């Protein structure tokens, strides 16, 4: 198989639902990122973008045309809900490995602010959300699924709030030190990601549950709906050599795996375990892990099951503070990893995300020495 390198990674600012990006259509948000990462690249073989709640119409193709890229470039849109952005990157990597092309722009975009309201034909009531699994198997809302994980592993609200506090603290400190600026496109540098703020333990304690009187999941220990985009440039080794481009990371491997939809927060477990086994690696060999935080309970439970060292996970915070633009989040994880590994002596890095319906996705990268 052809070797695959990561040579660029950029993202937009992350806006709250109804916030700074709320009036910008997703194809325009994606286009601003695509246009910047495409600068000084050789021929591009395709654009692959994840998206979960858009209007359809092949958003990847729409976005690349909006960006002014060559009309001969194909566009492919991936929908695996929250895993869409990481799935798009895995798809691009597999294309290069198979020799189908040498340069792909892959990532994701989401505008939860502009999510269309959907109706079934002949019905008056709007759909609250898509169905993620057959009712006879179980199709709980994501917050309720997270609550079931909390109950299964006896993870209290106190523990979840403690984890959320640390996430907010890490994100705020990273923001103060300007660590997110290099991730952002030029037009968005200097604009703060809207979810970042100083959080107090007392405020976390006071936020009521959203899953019933005796629940543990709150609006503060779960992620916000958000808007944003991220794009990664993947190239073959021969294309990097021909263009004189120095790569930073090597794509090693990636795994998609299913899980019980009733416990969707645990869906990354099989993906991570399979990936490590396939590469004959221990979790302790992974120096940096960007793990999407849909819920604090998700990280606590998965960390216990996988024996993760949380000092290596989301070292600059994660989606609990920064927000979760569904289809973009997996790509944002890779973008973060790209810069975190450059700043450290990390050798291996992993991006991990779980998705509605019980889908987990994990990708392994290695620093080019």
Residue frames as qw, qx, qy, qz and C-alpha x, y, z in Angstrom:
[[0.000, 0.886, 0.463, 0.000, 0.00, 0.00, 0.00],
 [0.328, 0.624, -0.047, 0.708, 1.06, 3.59, -0.59],
 [0.365, -0.299, -0.499, 0.727, 2.19, 5.59, 2.42],
 [0.071, -0.819, -0.422, -0.381, -0.12, 8.42, 3.48],
 [0.392, -0.063, -0.325, 0.858, 1.10, 11.67, 5.02],
 [0.095, -0.891, -0.435, 0.089, -0.70, 14.54, 6.74],
 [0.526, 0.212, 0.057, 0.822, 0.82, 17.78, 5.48],
 [0.102, -0.279, 0.053, -0.953, -1.65, 20.51, 6.49],
 [0.260, -0.536, -0.798, 0.098, -4.53, 20.94, 8.93],
 [0.032, -0.116, 0.109, -0.987, -6.73, 23.97, 9.51],
 [0.092, -0.574, -0.810, 0.083, -10.10, 24.77, 11.03],
 [0.106, -0.687, -0.218, -0.685, -12.53, 27.60, 11.40],
 [0.202, -0.253, 0.538, -0.778, -13.39, 29.25, 14.68],
 [0.233, -0.335, -0.913, -0.017, -15.94, 27.13, 16.57],
 [0.262, -0.255, 0.031, -0.930, -19.18, 29.03, 17.14],
 [0.280, 0.175, 0.798, -0.505, -22.07, 28.30, 19.48],
 [0.108, 0.526, 0.785, 0.307, -25.44, 27.44, 18.00],
 [0.033, -0.919, -0.386, -0.066, -27.00, 30.83, 17.24],
 [0.481, -0.702, 0.082, 0.519, -23.58, 32.46, 17.60],
 [0.114, -0.671, 0.351, 0.643, -20.81, 33.93, 15.48],
 [0.042, -0.163, 0.812, 0.559, -21.24, 31.56, 12.50],
 [0.385, 0.356, 0.774, -0.355, -25.00, 31.18, 12.77],
 [0.511, 0.710, 0.149, -0.461, -25.84, 33.09, 9.59],
 [0.143, 0.608, -0.676, -0.391, -23.06, 31.58, 7.46],
 [0.933, 0.161, -0.094, -0.308, -24.17, 28.58, 5.36],
 [0.816, -0.387, 0.400, 0.153, -22.05, 25.48, 5.97],
 [0.797, 0.423, 0.215, 0.373, -20.71, 25.40, 2.41],
 [0.203, 0.892, -0.129, 0.383, -19.30, 28.90, 2.93],
 [0.580, -0.718, 0.376, -0.081, -17.72, 27.96, 6.27],
 [0.888, -0.048, 0.386, 0.246, -16.11, 24.91, 4.64],
 [0.624, 0.705, 0.114, 0.319, -15.07, 26.93, 1.59],
 [0.074, -0.940, 0.280, -0.180, -13.00, 29.37, 3.64],
 [0.669, -0.508, 0.539, 0.063, -11.02, 26.48, 5.11],
 [0.844, 0.295, 0.390, 0.218, -10.71, 24.61, 1.81],
 [0.430, 0.879, -0.023, 0.207, -9.43, 27.70, 0.00],
 [0.226, -0.861, 0.446, -0.089, -6.64, 28.23, 2.53],
 [0.722, -0.329, 0.601, 0.091, -5.41, 24.63, 2.77],
 [0.800, 0.483, 0.326, 0.142, -5.48, 24.30, -1.04],
 [0.151, 0.951, -0.250, -0.097, -2.89, 27.05, -1.43],
 [0.062, 0.707, -0.700, -0.082, 0.39, 25.88, -3.03],
 [0.729, -0.078, 0.670, -0.115, -0.80, 22.29, -3.41],
 [0.026, -0.163, 0.810, 0.562, -0.26, 20.10, -6.47],
 [0.486, -0.150, -0.561, -0.654, -3.26, 18.64, -8.30],
 [0.434, -0.111, 0.639, -0.625, -6.08, 17.73, -5.90],
 [0.160, -0.038, -0.936, -0.312, -7.79, 14.41, -6.54],
 [0.398, -0.545, -0.665, -0.321, -10.86, 14.96, -4.42],
 [0.189, -0.348, 0.399, -0.827, -12.58, 16.66, -1.51],
 [0.531, -0.333, -0.777, -0.067, -14.28, 14.48, 1.11],
 [0.155, -0.335, 0.353, -0.859, -16.30, 16.17, 3.86],
 [0.206, -0.346, -0.891, 0.210, -18.39, 14.84, 6.70],
 [0.287, -0.186, 0.028, -0.939, -21.75, 16.40, 7.52],
 [0.014, -0.210, -0.943, 0.257, -24.63, 15.24, 9.69],
 [0.142, 0.640, 0.642, -0.398, -27.50, 17.77, 9.74],
 [0.007, -0.327, 0.306, 0.894, -27.15, 19.76, 6.53],
 [0.613, 0.425, 0.098, -0.659, -29.57, 20.13, 3.66],
 [0.811, 0.192, 0.530, 0.153, -27.97, 17.43, 1.52],
 [0.498, 0.863, -0.002, -0.082, -27.03, 18.10, -2.08],
 [0.850, 0.151, -0.075, 0.499, -23.44, 16.79, -1.77],
 [0.269, -0.956, -0.017, 0.117, -22.07, 19.47, 0.53],
 [0.645, -0.388, 0.371, 0.544, -18.45, 18.58, -0.28],
 [0.465, 0.395, 0.509, 0.607, -18.95, 19.35, -3.96],
 [0.030, -0.926, -0.314, -0.206, -20.89, 22.53, -3.18],
 [0.492, -0.817, 0.075, 0.292, -18.15, 23.67, -0.79],
 [0.620, -0.188, 0.410, 0.641, -15.23, 23.09, -3.16],
 [0.311, 0.612, 0.463, 0.561, -17.02, 25.03, -5.89],
 [0.247, -0.947, -0.199, -0.046, -17.76, 27.81, -3.39],
 [0.603, -0.627, 0.216, 0.444, -14.03, 27.84, -2.58],
 [0.387, 0.829, -0.265, -0.304, -13.17, 28.38, -6.24],
 [0.500, -0.355, 0.757, 0.224, -11.33, 25.09, -6.62],
 [0.148, 0.235, -0.748, -0.603, -10.98, 23.43, -10.02],
 [0.734, 0.081, 0.082, -0.669, -14.39, 22.24, -11.23],
 [0.713, 0.259, -0.632, -0.158, -12.83, 18.94, -12.30],
 [0.043, 0.245, -0.836, 0.490, -12.27, 18.00, -8.64],
 [0.527, -0.379, -0.702, -0.295, -14.84, 15.56, -7.30],
 [0.286, -0.393, 0.444, -0.752, -16.71, 15.99, -4.04],
 [0.572, -0.216, -0.788, -0.069, -17.88, 13.22, -1.71],
 [0.388, -0.505, 0.276, -0.720, -20.02, 13.82, 1.39],
 [0.440, -0.028, -0.876, 0.197, -19.94, 11.34, 4.28],
 [0.529, -0.489, 0.096, -0.687, -22.67, 10.97, 6.91],
 [0.640, -0.169, -0.726, 0.185, -21.89, 8.80, 9.90],
 [0.430, -0.856, -0.271, -0.094, -23.26, 11.42, 12.28],
 [0.363, -0.900, 0.220, 0.097, -20.64, 12.59, 14.82],
 [0.719, -0.284, 0.498, 0.392, -17.98, 10.34, 13.25],
 [0.644, 0.724, 0.245, 0.035, -18.43, 11.88, 9.79],
 [0.138, 0.935, -0.325, -0.031, -15.34, 14.11, 9.79],
 [0.414, -0.525, 0.740, 0.076, -13.00, 11.37, 10.95],
 [0.755, 0.275, 0.595, 0.019, -14.64, 8.89, 8.57],
 [0.515, 0.855, -0.003, -0.057, -13.97, 11.34, 5.72],
 [0.062, -0.802, 0.592, 0.050, -10.27, 11.39, 6.64],
 [0.615, -0.188, 0.766, 0.019, -10.13, 7.60, 6.83],
 [0.734, 0.558, 0.384, -0.052, -11.81, 7.35, 3.43],
 [0.342, 0.900, -0.263, -0.053, -9.27, 9.71, 1.87],
 [0.312, -0.622, 0.717, 0.029, -6.39, 7.78, 3.44],
 [0.726, 0.085, 0.683, 0.000, -7.71, 4.50, 2.05],
 [0.635, 0.760, 0.116, -0.075, -8.04, 6.02, -1.42],
 [0.139, 0.853, -0.503, -0.026, -4.39, 7.06, -1.35],
 [0.521, -0.380, 0.764, -0.029, -3.26, 3.71, 0.03],
 [0.747, 0.321, 0.582, -0.029, -5.11, 1.97, -2.79],
 [0.379, -0.109, 0.508, 0.766, -3.55, 4.22, -5.43],
 [0.240, 0.732, 0.627, 0.115, -6.79, 5.96, -6.40],
 [0.140, 0.931, 0.056, 0.331, -5.19, 9.39, -5.98],
 [0.645, 0.128, -0.346, 0.669, -2.30, 11.27, -4.40],
 [0.091, 0.047, -0.301, 0.948, -3.81, 14.34, -2.77],
 [0.291, -0.611, -0.683, -0.274, -7.13, 14.72, -0.95],
 [0.139, -0.306, 0.317, -0.887, -8.69, 17.42, 1.19],
 [0.535, -0.366, -0.749, -0.139, -10.76, 15.71, 3.87],
 [0.043, 0.049, -0.550, 0.833, -12.59, 16.81, 6.98],
 [0.105, -0.580, -0.808, -0.015, -16.02, 17.99, 7.97],
 [0.069, -0.197, 0.011, -0.978, -18.39, 20.90, 8.41],
 [0.187, -0.548, -0.812, 0.070, -21.52, 21.52, 10.42],
 [0.149, -0.260, 0.076, -0.951, -24.00, 24.30, 11.01],
 [0.132, -0.403, -0.871, 0.248, -26.33, 23.28, 13.80],
 [0.110, 0.412, 0.231, -0.875, -27.64, 26.85, 13.67],
 [0.448, 0.345, -0.328, -0.757, -28.98, 26.33, 10.14],
 [0.157, 0.039, 0.986, 0.029, -30.13, 22.73, 10.52],
 [0.397, -0.132, -0.435, -0.797, -33.29, 22.40, 8.42],
 [0.561, 0.000, 0.585, -0.585, -36.58, 21.37, 9.98],
 [0.189, 0.105, -0.887, -0.408, -37.74, 18.06, 8.49],
 [0.674, 0.091, 0.343, -0.648, -41.24, 16.64, 8.02],
 [0.326, 0.071, 0.918, 0.215, -42.39, 13.28, 6.76],
 [0.197, -0.121, -0.545, -0.806, -44.68, 13.51, 3.75],
 [0.483, -0.468, -0.598, -0.435, -48.27, 14.05, 4.82],
 [0.564, -0.502, -0.535, 0.379, -47.38, 14.76, 8.47],
 [0.057, -0.927, -0.125, -0.350, -47.71, 18.07, 10.31],
 [0.610, -0.768, 0.166, 0.100, -45.28, 17.57, 13.18],
 [0.360, 0.773, -0.519, 0.064, -41.59, 18.15, 12.59],
 [0.899, -0.028, -0.378, 0.217, -39.15, 15.33, 13.24],
 [0.498, -0.852, 0.154, 0.052, -37.25, 15.92, 16.47],
 [0.185, -0.643, 0.698, 0.254, -34.28, 13.99, 15.10],
 [0.630, 0.310, -0.639, -0.313, -33.36, 11.18, 12.78],
 [0.934, -0.288, 0.136, -0.161, -33.76, 7.60, 13.95],
 [0.044, 0.720, -0.692, -0.024, -30.34, 6.08, 14.65],
 [0.008, 0.144, -0.989, 0.036, -31.40, 2.47, 15.26],
 [0.463, -0.333, -0.689, -0.448, -34.53, 0.28, 15.04],
 [0.494, -0.533, 0.177, -0.664, -36.94, 0.85, 17.92],
 [0.946, -0.231, -0.174, -0.148, -36.91, -2.86, 18.80],
 [0.731, 0.168, -0.374, 0.545, -33.17, -2.70, 19.45],
 [0.405, -0.733, -0.277, 0.472, -33.31, 0.62, 21.26],
 [0.406, 0.532, 0.192, 0.718, -32.91, 4.16, 19.97],
 [0.353, -0.764, -0.369, 0.393, -32.52, 6.46, 22.98],
 [0.174, 0.966, -0.069, 0.177, -31.69, 10.14, 22.69],
 [0.615, 0.434, -0.456, 0.475, -27.96, 10.71, 23.09],
 [0.195, -0.548, 0.453, -0.675, -28.32, 12.29, 26.53],
 [0.862, -0.258, 0.162, -0.405, -30.42, 9.37, 27.72],
 [0.909, 0.246, -0.294, 0.162, -27.89, 6.94, 26.26],
 [0.296, 0.529, -0.510, 0.610, -25.17, 8.75, 28.22],
 [0.543, -0.459, 0.337, -0.617, -27.32, 8.51, 31.35],
 [0.982, -0.052, -0.077, -0.167, -27.56, 4.76, 30.84],
 [0.685, 0.383, -0.444, 0.432, -23.77, 4.59, 30.75],
 [0.112, -0.545, 0.451, -0.698, -23.60, 6.59, 33.99],
 [0.805, -0.299, 0.185, -0.479, -26.03, 4.16, 35.61],
 [0.949, 0.169, -0.263, 0.029, -24.27, 1.06, 34.28],
 [0.660, 0.262, -0.415, 0.569, -20.90, 2.13, 35.71],
 [0.492, -0.745, -0.381, 0.242, -22.20, 4.08, 38.73],
 [0.435, 0.162, 0.016, 0.886, -20.57, 7.33, 37.58],
 [0.132, -0.718, -0.527, 0.436, -21.92, 10.16, 39.69],
 [0.227, 0.925, 0.201, 0.227, -22.73, 13.72, 38.70],
 [0.416, -0.855, 0.228, 0.209, -19.90, 14.84, 40.99],
 [0.662, -0.206, 0.537, 0.481, -17.35, 12.84, 38.99],
 [0.486, 0.602, 0.482, 0.412, -18.74, 14.11, 35.70],
 [0.029, -0.993, -0.090, -0.065, -18.65, 17.70, 36.91],
 [0.551, -0.667, 0.354, 0.355, -15.05, 17.25, 38.07],
 [0.631, 0.118, 0.551, 0.533, -14.05, 16.00, 34.64],
 [0.287, 0.822, 0.383, 0.308, -15.92, 18.84, 32.92],
 [0.274, -0.945, 0.058, 0.170, -14.21, 21.41, 35.16],
 [0.590, -0.418, 0.479, 0.498, -10.79, 20.10, 34.14],
 [0.521, 0.450, 0.554, 0.468, -11.78, 20.26, 30.47],
 [0.068, 0.961, 0.222, 0.148, -12.87, 23.88, 30.81],
 [0.456, -0.805, 0.229, 0.303, -9.67, 24.68, 32.72],
 [0.637, -0.116, 0.538, 0.540, -7.42, 23.11, 30.08],
 [0.404, 0.653, 0.490, 0.412, -9.23, 24.81, 27.21],
 [0.095, -0.990, -0.107, -0.008, -9.13, 28.21, 28.86],
 [0.530, -0.653, 0.360, 0.404, -5.41, 27.89, 29.61],
 [0.603, 0.158, 0.572, 0.533, -4.70, 26.78, 26.03],
 [0.229, 0.858, 0.376, 0.265, -6.66, 29.79, 24.79],
 [0.295, -0.936, 0.072, 0.179, -4.70, 32.17, 27.03],
 [0.537, -0.469, 0.520, 0.470, -1.44, 30.76, 25.66],
 [0.399, 0.629, -0.300, -0.596, -2.63, 31.17, 22.06],
 [0.372, -0.192, 0.891, 0.177, -2.41, 27.46, 21.29],
 [0.546, 0.508, 0.659, -0.100, -5.59, 27.41, 19.20],
 [0.236, 0.803, -0.112, -0.536, -4.50, 30.24, 16.93],
 [0.026, -0.449, 0.769, 0.455, -2.24, 28.13, 14.72],
 [0.355, 0.261, 0.898, 0.012, -5.10, 25.68, 14.13],
 [0.349, 0.738, 0.434, -0.381, -7.37, 28.39, 12.73],
 [0.540, 0.565, 0.352, 0.515, -7.45, 29.79, 9.24],
 [0.341, 0.084, -0.079, 0.933, -5.95, 33.28, 8.91],
 [0.234, -0.488, -0.303, -0.785, -9.34, 34.99, 8.68],
 [0.688, -0.590, -0.343, -0.247, -10.37, 33.57, 12.07],
 [0.629, -0.033, -0.445, 0.637, -7.17, 34.06, 14.02],
 [0.040, 0.135, -0.280, 0.950, -7.74, 36.34, 16.98],
 [0.621, -0.273, -0.181, -0.712, -11.42, 35.32, 17.22],
 [0.270, -0.269, 0.828, -0.411, -12.13, 33.28, 20.34],
 [0.344, -0.201, -0.886, -0.238, -13.90, 29.95, 20.08],
 [0.392, -0.501, -0.081, -0.767, -17.23, 30.84, 21.63],
 [0.818, -0.404, -0.389, -0.130, -17.53, 27.97, 24.07],
 [0.622, 0.082, -0.463, 0.626, -14.29, 28.74, 25.92],
 [0.294, -0.772, 0.024, -0.563, -14.75, 30.40, 29.30],
 [0.069, 0.307, -0.770, 0.555, -13.66, 30.27, 32.89],
 [0.690, -0.368, -0.506, -0.364, -15.85, 27.74, 34.63],
 [0.243, -0.483, 0.613, -0.577, -16.28, 27.37, 38.38],
 [0.204, -0.051, -0.973, 0.100, -16.90, 24.16, 40.25],
 [0.218, 0.313, 0.599, -0.704, -19.80, 25.82, 42.04],
 [0.506, 0.363, -0.185, -0.761, -21.55, 26.68, 38.78],
 [0.418, 0.160, -0.853, -0.269, -21.14, 23.11, 37.52],
 [0.047, -0.133, -0.898, 0.417, -22.60, 21.84, 40.78],
 [0.310, 0.360, 0.397, -0.785, -25.67, 24.06, 40.45],
 [0.418, 0.230, -0.517, -0.711, -26.65, 23.11, 36.87],
 [0.735, -0.002, 0.500, -0.457, -29.66, 20.74, 37.02],
 [0.401, -0.045, 0.868, 0.291, -29.85, 17.43, 35.13],
 [0.439, 0.300, -0.310, -0.788, -31.46, 17.28, 31.70],
 [0.448, 0.057, -0.856, -0.250, -32.34, 13.58, 31.98],
 [0.644, -0.511, -0.530, -0.207, -34.83, 13.64, 34.84],
 [0.458, -0.832, 0.105, -0.294, -34.85, 14.56, 38.52],
 [0.799, -0.488, 0.333, 0.115, -32.40, 11.85, 39.51],
 [0.808, 0.533, 0.005, 0.252, -30.23, 12.18, 36.42],
 [0.630, -0.525, 0.147, 0.552, -26.54, 13.04, 36.27],
 [0.476, 0.282, 0.412, 0.724, -26.21, 14.51, 32.75],
 [0.009, -0.810, -0.282, 0.514, -26.40, 18.31, 32.66],
 [0.501, 0.854, 0.092, 0.109, -25.97, 21.03, 30.08],
 [0.102, -0.904, 0.414, -0.016, -22.59, 21.81, 31.66],
 [0.491, -0.420, 0.754, 0.118, -21.11, 18.31, 31.68],
 [0.677, 0.385, 0.591, 0.209, -22.20, 17.65, 28.09],
 [0.355, -0.046, 0.356, 0.863, -21.13, 19.41, 24.90],
 [0.317, 0.605, 0.190, -0.705, -22.85, 22.34, 23.20],
 [0.658, 0.567, 0.456, 0.194, -24.25, 22.20, 19.69],
 [0.260, -0.671, 0.238, 0.652, -21.86, 24.17, 17.52],
 [0.662, 0.745, 0.068, -0.046, -20.91, 25.42, 14.06],
 [0.241, -0.759, 0.526, 0.298, -17.54, 24.99, 12.39],
 [0.883, 0.456, -0.105, -0.032, -15.34, 23.22, 9.86],
 [0.434, -0.653, 0.576, 0.233, -11.93, 21.55, 9.68],
 [0.837, 0.527, -0.120, -0.083, -9.95, 20.23, 6.71],
 [0.635, -0.500, 0.525, 0.265, -6.87, 18.00, 6.59],
 [0.560, 0.666, -0.408, -0.275, -4.55, 17.61, 3.58],
 [0.817, -0.219, 0.529, 0.064, -3.51, 14.01, 2.94],
 [0.497, 0.721, -0.409, -0.258, -0.88, 13.17, 0.33],
 [0.986, 0.061, -0.044, 0.148, 1.04, 10.14, -0.88],
 [0.631, -0.542, 0.247, 0.497, 4.76, 9.92, -0.29],
 [0.553, 0.213, 0.458, 0.662, 5.57, 10.31, -3.98],
 [0.089, 0.855, 0.356, 0.366, 3.37, 13.42, -4.23],
 [0.449, -0.870, 0.011, 0.203, 5.14, 15.00, -1.23],
 [0.645, -0.281, 0.377, 0.603, 8.54, 14.30, -2.79],
 [0.424, 0.485, 0.496, 0.582, 7.50, 15.63, -6.19],
 [0.059, -0.899, -0.272, -0.338, 6.08, 18.85, -4.68],
 [0.387, 0.359, -0.436, 0.729, 8.90, 19.34, -2.19],
 [0.540, -0.608, -0.033, -0.581, 6.43, 19.25, 0.72],
 [0.188, 0.260, -0.833, 0.450, 7.63, 18.19, 4.16],
 [0.632, -0.453, -0.515, -0.361, 5.01, 16.04, 5.94],
 [0.260, -0.548, 0.504, -0.615, 4.45, 16.11, 9.70],
 [0.644, -0.144, 0.641, -0.392, 2.47, 12.96, 10.38],
 [0.233, 0.120, -0.890, -0.375, 2.09, 9.53, 8.84],
 [0.784, -0.115, 0.042, -0.608, -1.35, 7.93, 8.77],
 [0.140, -0.321, 0.933, -0.086, -0.82, 4.48, 10.27],
 [0.163, -0.261, -0.935, -0.179, -4.26, 2.87, 10.40],
 [0.389, -0.094, 0.184, -0.898, -7.90, 3.50, 11.22],
 [0.085, -0.216, -0.973, 0.020, -10.87, 1.44, 12.38],
 [0.513, -0.205, -0.076, -0.830, -14.63, 1.86, 12.25],
 [0.216, -0.090, -0.960, 0.156, -16.62, -0.39, 14.58],
 [0.486, -0.489, -0.369, -0.624, -20.16, -0.82, 15.84],
 [0.079, 0.040, -0.770, 0.632, -21.55, -1.00, 19.37],
 [0.082, -0.574, -0.806, 0.123, -24.87, -1.33, 21.19],
 [0.036, 0.576, 0.252, 0.777, -26.90, 1.81, 20.29],
 [0.543, -0.752, -0.351, -0.129, -28.28, 1.90, 23.84],
 [0.618, -0.657, 0.068, 0.426, -24.81, 2.71, 25.09],
 [0.603, 0.741, 0.079, 0.286, -23.60, 4.93, 22.25],
 [0.165, -0.929, 0.317, -0.093, -21.18, 6.77, 24.53],
 [0.684, -0.425, 0.578, 0.132, -19.18, 3.53, 24.74],
 [0.827, 0.543, 0.135, -0.064, -19.05, 3.11, 20.96],
 [0.306, 0.816, -0.490, 0.017, -15.34, 4.02, 20.59],
 [0.650, -0.494, 0.571, -0.089, -14.27, 1.03, 22.72],
 [0.884, 0.181, 0.417, 0.112, -14.25, -1.63, 19.99],
 [0.549, 0.816, -0.056, 0.171, -12.66, 0.71, 17.46],
 [0.107, -0.842, 0.500, -0.170, -9.75, 1.59, 19.77],
 [0.730, -0.335, 0.593, -0.060, -9.23, -1.98, 20.95],
 [0.860, 0.402, 0.296, 0.104, -9.26, -3.33, 17.40],
 [0.394, 0.879, -0.202, 0.176, -6.86, -0.66, 16.18],
 [0.310, -0.742, 0.579, -0.137, -4.35, -1.29, 18.97],
 [0.826, -0.105, 0.554, -0.011, -4.53, -5.05, 18.50],
 [0.776, 0.603, 0.154, 0.105, -4.05, -4.76, 14.74],
 [0.324, 0.843, -0.316, 0.290, -0.96, -2.61, 15.25],
 [0.813, -0.141, -0.436, 0.358, 0.38, -4.70, 18.17],
 [0.136, 0.462, -0.275, 0.832, 0.45, -1.60, 20.37],
 [0.315, -0.483, -0.694, 0.431, -0.47, -0.97, 23.99],
 [0.043, -0.919, -0.338, -0.199, -2.56, 2.05, 24.90],
 [0.512, -0.751, 0.051, 0.414, 0.46, 3.26, 26.88],
 [0.571, 0.013, 0.407, 0.713, 2.35, 3.70, 23.58],
 [0.166, 0.743, 0.440, 0.476, -0.05, 6.44, 22.50],
 [0.391, -0.094, -0.276, 0.873, 1.40, 9.77, 23.60],
 [0.228, 0.173, 0.095, -0.953, -1.46, 12.07, 22.61],
 [0.075, 0.417, 0.894, 0.150, -5.15, 11.21, 22.27],
 [0.268, 0.037, -0.024, -0.962, -7.83, 13.59, 20.99],
 [0.056, -0.320, -0.945, 0.032, -11.09, 11.99, 22.14],
 [0.217, -0.416, -0.295, -0.832, -14.33, 13.79, 21.35],
 [0.029, -0.149, -0.743, 0.651, -16.13, 14.71, 24.54],
 [0.314, -0.458, -0.551, -0.623, -19.83, 14.50, 23.80],
 [0.658, -0.676, -0.137, -0.303, -20.39, 13.88, 27.51],
 [0.147, -0.685, 0.642, -0.311, -18.09, 13.84, 30.52],
 [0.818, -0.185, 0.482, -0.253, -19.43, 10.40, 31.42],
 [0.871, 0.482, -0.091, -0.014, -18.25, 9.13, 28.03],
 [0.375, 0.691, -0.534, 0.311, -14.63, 9.99, 28.75],
 [0.448, -0.501, 0.613, -0.414, -14.75, 8.70, 32.31],
 [0.911, 0.032, 0.337, -0.234, -16.26, 5.35, 31.28],
 [0.819, 0.544, -0.157, 0.092, -14.08, 4.86, 28.20],
 [0.116, 0.744, -0.573, 0.323, -10.94, 5.87, 30.12],
 [0.622, -0.379, 0.602, -0.327, -11.67, 3.23, 32.73],
 [0.933, 0.214, 0.259, -0.129, -12.40, 0.50, 30.19],
 [0.733, 0.621, -0.151, 0.233, -9.37, 1.32, 28.01],
 [0.722, -0.491, -0.065, 0.482, -7.08, 2.23, 30.93],
 [0.398, 0.734, 0.084, 0.544, -6.38, 5.64, 29.43],
 [0.460, -0.331, -0.261, 0.781, -4.02, 8.02, 31.16],
 [0.136, 0.894, 0.428, 0.017, -6.11, 11.20, 31.16],
 [0.301, -0.738, 0.195, 0.572, -2.91, 13.28, 31.33],
 [0.284, -0.154, 0.679, 0.659, -2.41, 12.29, 27.66],
 [0.165, 0.561, 0.775, 0.241, -6.03, 12.81, 26.60],
 [0.028, 0.869, 0.353, 0.346, -7.31, 16.18, 25.34],
 [0.580, -0.235, -0.266, 0.733, -4.37, 18.01, 26.88],
 [0.040, 0.036, 0.049, 0.997, -5.79, 21.34, 25.67],
 [0.460, 0.271, 0.458, -0.711, -9.38, 20.50, 26.55],
 [0.140, 0.150, 0.891, 0.405, -12.08, 19.24, 24.24],
 [0.152, -0.421, -0.606, -0.657, -15.66, 19.48, 23.06],
 [0.338, -0.653, -0.624, 0.265, -17.17, 20.01, 26.51],
 [0.212, -0.653, -0.093, 0.721, -15.65, 23.48, 26.43],
 [0.105, -0.268, 0.491, 0.822, -15.02, 24.11, 22.73],
 [0.646, 0.367, 0.112, -0.661, -18.29, 22.71, 21.38],
 [0.496, 0.008, 0.854, 0.157, -19.32, 19.88, 19.08],
 [0.514, 0.493, -0.215, -0.668, -20.08, 20.75, 15.42],
 [0.896, 0.001, 0.402, -0.190, -21.14, 17.17, 14.71],
 [0.880, 0.447, 0.103, 0.124, -19.79, 16.40, 11.25],
 [0.349, 0.815, -0.335, 0.319, -16.64, 18.46, 11.82],
 [0.598, -0.719, 0.303, -0.181, -15.63, 17.22, 15.26],
 [0.940, -0.081, 0.234, 0.234, -13.61, 14.19, 14.17],
 [0.614, 0.589, 0.026, 0.525, -11.62, 16.37, 11.77],
 [0.187, -0.883, 0.197, -0.382, -11.11, 18.98, 14.50],
 [0.842, -0.478, 0.245, 0.047, -9.62, 16.20, 16.62],
 [0.846, 0.208, 0.171, 0.460, -7.09, 15.41, 13.88],
 [0.254, 0.820, -0.029, 0.512, -6.34, 19.10, 13.38],
 [0.500, -0.807, 0.225, -0.218, -5.67, 19.46, 17.12],
 [0.918, -0.232, 0.247, 0.208, -3.50, 16.34, 17.11],
 [0.682, 0.579, 0.051, 0.444, -1.49, 17.69, 14.17],
 [0.077, 0.814, -0.224, 0.530, -0.38, 20.70, 16.22],
 [0.715, -0.631, 0.233, -0.191, -0.20, 19.02, 19.64],
 [0.950, -0.034, 0.146, 0.273, 2.26, 16.45, 18.29],
 [0.526, 0.644, -0.085, 0.549, 4.43, 19.15, 16.75],
 [0.227, -0.818, 0.225, -0.478, 4.60, 20.95, 20.11],
 [0.745, -0.504, 0.396, -0.184, 5.65, 17.83, 22.00],
 [0.004, -0.484, 0.858, 0.172, 7.95, 14.83, 21.74],
 [0.779, 0.143, 0.466, -0.394, 4.94, 12.61, 21.08],
 [0.123, -0.251, 0.851, 0.444, 5.60, 9.74, 18.68],
 [0.067, -0.352, -0.881, -0.308, 2.09, 8.25, 18.32],
 [0.285, 0.115, 0.261, -0.915, -1.21, 10.10, 18.35],
 [0.028, 0.342, 0.924, 0.167, -4.79, 8.87, 18.10],
 [0.350, -0.043, -0.031, -0.935, -8.06, 10.60, 17.19],
 [0.061, -0.248, -0.961, 0.102, -11.20, 8.96, 18.60],
 [0.385, -0.008, 0.043, -0.922, -14.90, 9.69, 18.31],
 [0.193, 0.282, 0.931, -0.131, -18.21, 7.98, 18.99],
 [0.253, -0.028, -0.358, -0.898, -21.45, 8.55, 17.11],
 [0.652, 0.061, 0.304, -0.692, -25.19, 8.13, 17.41],
 [0.886, 0.227, -0.222, -0.337, -26.48, 4.66, 16.67],
 [0.837, -0.399, 0.364, 0.088, -23.44, 3.00, 18.25],
 [0.773, 0.551, -0.046, 0.310, -20.58, 3.77, 15.85],
 [0.514, -0.758, 0.203, 0.348, -16.99, 4.28, 16.94],
 [0.686, 0.674, -0.059, 0.267, -14.09, 5.55, 14.87],
 [0.562, -0.726, 0.246, 0.312, -10.38, 5.71, 15.71],
 [0.691, 0.678, -0.121, 0.220, -7.35, 6.75, 13.64],
 [0.746, -0.515, 0.131, 0.401, -3.66, 6.30, 14.49],
 [0.434, 0.870, -0.138, 0.188, -0.90, 8.67, 13.40],
 [0.807, -0.321, 0.019, 0.495, 2.85, 8.64, 13.83],
 [0.026, -0.925, 0.165, 0.342, 5.20, 11.61, 13.78],
 [0.794, 0.547, -0.098, 0.246, 7.55, 11.70, 10.81],
 [0.642, -0.654, 0.170, 0.361, 11.05, 11.48, 12.31]]
